[in-house]
Amino acid sequence: MIAPVVVGVDGSPSSLAAARYAARLAVRRQTSLDCVLAYQPAVYAYPPMGGMDPGVLADDQVREDLDRMVAHIGDGLRDAYPELTEVTARQVPGGPAAALIELSREAAVTVVGSRGVGGFEQLLLGSVSSQVAAHGQGPVIVVRPVLPEGDTAEGDTDTAEGMAGVDPDPDAGPVLVGVDGSAESQAALRFAAEEAQLRRTSLVLVHARPEGDDVDVLDEVLEQAAAEVAGIPVEKRIVSSKNVEDTMIEASRAAGLTVVGCRGRGGFTGALLGSVSRALTHHGSGAIGVVHKHDR
């Protein structure tokens, strides 16, 4: 059985953009799409004083509303993408991050929006994307808006009022991957190469280095990376920069997908996300893929 593409939805513009992106990934991979809406009921500190707890009644109503919402999202995706082999749209219990992390174990790719602004307080995705990117068990794609020309990379480009920029187009631009020779970047390279093949586009290998690093050593890293993806059009870039994070954010503007390892050579064991992957998931342009060294 081919693993599905899993996407977290909550009715927000960000999650709907993620669902559209995930649908196109599923079409390309010729696999099913699993749209998941996770809901964590309210927990009350004290039992009600006699009779039925009004909170239980409210939760029941919320669940019914959410069932209708996720069914509507699924119907819309089926209509918009008739090439999809199968679409599942369902509500699951639990917090969004925990639910998606668990489902990521069996997913080909897990897709999340960069921020949720749904009408239900328990569903807000403000921290979900970073948690799933840090703890997901397969490749995770965070769908961010494409930054408008002239916009800066400073600060978030999406707000609680809406999304700046436009939906990323999976077919626009090459797949860009950050490489540094670490185990995480090698896993990122494999996933990026797979995506480039599926998209029939080129692969851009980027090593953004602090000024003063040995260029010969870095060129060898890129040569080894290029050898691993023989048969795909490859462009190699070494970029000297005082701020590697800003360099990768700027590079993401021209990519259809930007892929990095969860942590690179500069990472340390206690870090959930390395500085580059964290910067991209918070401030990058378009779709940002985060891959762990143990990923498929």
PENORUR-V755771 format. One record per backbone hydrogen bond with DSSP energy under -0.5 kcal/mol. CO is the residue of the C=O (numbers start at 1). NH is the residue of the N-H. If there is no record, write none. Layout:
co = [CO;CO]
nh = [NH;NH]
This chain:
co = [4;4;4;5;6;7;12;13;14;15;16;17;18;19;20;21;22;23;24;25;26;26;27;31;32;33;33;34;34;35;36;36;37;39;39;48;53;53;54;55;56;57;58;59;60;61;62;63;64;65;66;67;68;69;70;71;72;73;74;75;76;77;81;86;88;90;92;95;96;97;98;99;100;102;103;104;109;110;111;112;119;120;121;125;127;128;129;130;131;132;139;140;140;141;141;142;142;143;145;146;148;157;159;162;166;168;169;171;174;174;174;175;176;177;182;183;184;185;186;187;188;189;190;191;192;193;194;195;196;196;202;203;203;204;204;205;206;206;207;207;209;210;213;214;215;216;217;218;219;220;221;222;223;224;225;226;227;229;233;235;237;237;238;239;241;243;244;245;246;247;248;249;250;251;252;254;257;258;259;260;262;264;268;274;275;276;277;278;279;280;286;287;288;289;290;291;292]
nh = [6;108;109;34;111;36;16;17;18;19;20;21;22;23;24;25;26;27;28;29;30;31;30;85;5;35;88;7;36;90;9;38;92;41;94;50;56;57;58;59;60;61;62;63;64;65;66;67;68;69;70;71;72;73;74;75;76;77;78;79;80;81;84;33;35;37;39;99;100;101;102;103;104;105;106;107;6;141;8;143;121;123;124;129;131;132;133;134;135;136;110;142;290;112;143;144;288;114;286;166;151;164;162;159;146;170;172;173;176;256;257;204;259;206;186;187;188;189;190;191;192;193;194;195;196;197;198;199;200;201;175;205;235;177;206;237;179;208;209;239;241;213;215;218;219;220;221;222;223;224;225;226;227;228;229;229;230;232;203;205;207;239;240;209;211;247;248;249;250;251;252;253;253;254;255;174;176;289;178;291;274;267;271;278;279;280;281;282;283;284;144;258;142;260;140;262;295]
